[in-house]
Amino acid sequence: MRIKFVVLRIANKIIKSQSQLINSKMDLQNLKPATMEIKVLGPGCPKCKTLEKATLQAVAEAGVNATVTKVDDIVVIMNYGVMTTPALVIDGKVVVKGKVPTVEEIKLLITK
């Protein structure tokens, strides 16, 4: 009888800890990074410079906490799978390539 009681207590603890773990994982999945990392990919052409300015303006207008970096190294750009520039990368994901989106479009992308 005592063994059955102990086994039930242990099983209860395992179920509670698994439930807490699942809840903590769900919470972590819904969190966004405190500082968004935005990269403007391009060798320095006029369109690349325009995208960089538009991105900086969109970040300022949206009030988003982000770091905007200009990447002009062709090898790094190609590592993102980008063959046409300019391109915009948000938190490691290429979201725009081969065109210059408007400030409004960029704001939509960074506030998703």
matplotlib code that plots the C-alpha trace (Angstrom):
import matplotlib.pyplot as plt

x = [0.0, 2.8, 4.7, 1.5, 1.2, 4.8, 4.5, 1.4, 3.2, 6.2, 3.9, 2.0, 5.3, 6.4, 3.1, 3.3, 6.9, 6.1, 3.1, 5.3, 7.9, 5.3, 4.0, 7.4, 8.2, 5.0, 5.8, 9.3, 7.9, 5.7, 8.5, 10.2, 13.8, 14.2, 16.4, 15.5, 18.5, 18.0, 20.5, 20.5, 22.3, 23.9, 27.2, 26.6, 24.5, 21.9, 19.0, 20.9, 21.5, 17.8, 16.8, 19.1, 17.7, 14.1, 14.8, 16.3, 13.3, 10.8, 12.6, 12.5, 8.8, 7.7, 9.6, 11.1, 14.2, 16.4, 20.0, 20.3, 23.5, 24.7, 26.3, 28.3, 30.4, 29.3, 30.2, 28.1, 25.2, 25.4, 25.4, 21.9, 20.9, 20.5, 21.4, 19.6, 20.2, 19.1, 17.8, 16.4, 17.1, 15.1, 16.3, 18.2, 15.3, 15.4, 12.1, 12.8, 15.1, 15.6, 13.5, 13.2, 10.0, 8.4, 8.8, 5.3, 6.0, 9.1, 7.2, 4.7, 7.5, 9.2, 6.0, 4.7]
y = [0.0, 2.4, 1.7, 2.5, 5.9, 6.8, 5.9, 8.0, 11.0, 10.6, 10.4, 13.5, 15.4, 14.3, 15.4, 18.8, 19.4, 18.4, 20.7, 23.6, 22.8, 22.8, 26.2, 27.7, 26.5, 28.1, 31.4, 31.4, 30.8, 33.8, 36.2, 38.4, 39.5, 42.7, 44.2, 43.4, 42.8, 44.3, 44.0, 45.9, 43.7, 45.4, 46.4, 50.2, 51.0, 53.8, 51.4, 49.9, 53.3, 54.2, 51.0, 51.7, 55.2, 54.0, 51.3, 53.7, 56.0, 53.1, 52.0, 55.6, 56.1, 52.7, 53.3, 49.8, 48.8, 47.6, 47.7, 48.4, 47.2, 47.7, 44.6, 45.1, 41.9, 39.9, 36.6, 37.3, 38.5, 35.2, 33.2, 34.6, 33.1, 36.6, 37.0, 40.3, 43.3, 45.3, 42.9, 43.3, 40.7, 40.9, 38.7, 36.4, 36.0, 37.5, 39.4, 41.5, 41.1, 42.7, 45.8, 48.8, 48.7, 51.9, 53.1, 52.0, 48.5, 48.2, 49.4, 46.6, 44.1, 45.2, 45.4, 41.9]
z = [0.0, 0.9, -2.3, -4.4, -2.5, -3.2, -6.9, -7.2, -5.6, -7.9, -11.0, -9.8, -9.5, -13.0, -14.5, -12.8, -13.9, -17.5, -17.5, -16.2, -18.9, -21.7, -20.4, -20.2, -23.8, -25.0, -23.4, -24.9, -28.4, -28.1, -27.0, -29.5, -29.1, -27.1, -29.9, -33.5, -35.8, -39.2, -42.0, -45.3, -47.9, -50.9, -52.5, -52.2, -55.2, -55.1, -54.4, -51.5, -50.0, -50.5, -48.7, -45.8, -45.4, -45.7, -43.1, -40.6, -41.1, -40.6, -37.4, -36.1, -37.0, -35.6, -32.4, -32.6, -30.7, -33.5, -34.7, -38.4, -40.1, -43.7, -45.2, -48.4, -48.4, -51.4, -49.8, -46.8, -49.0, -51.0, -47.8, -47.2, -50.6, -52.1, -55.7, -56.4, -54.2, -52.3, -49.7, -46.2, -43.4, -40.2, -37.3, -39.7, -42.2, -45.7, -46.0, -49.1, -52.1, -55.4, -54.7, -52.4, -50.3, -49.1, -45.5, -44.8, -46.1, -44.0, -40.9, -41.5, -41.7, -38.5, -36.5, -37.3]

ax = plt.figure().add_subplot(projection="3d")
ax.plot(x, y, z, "-o")
ax.set_aspect("equal")
plt.show()
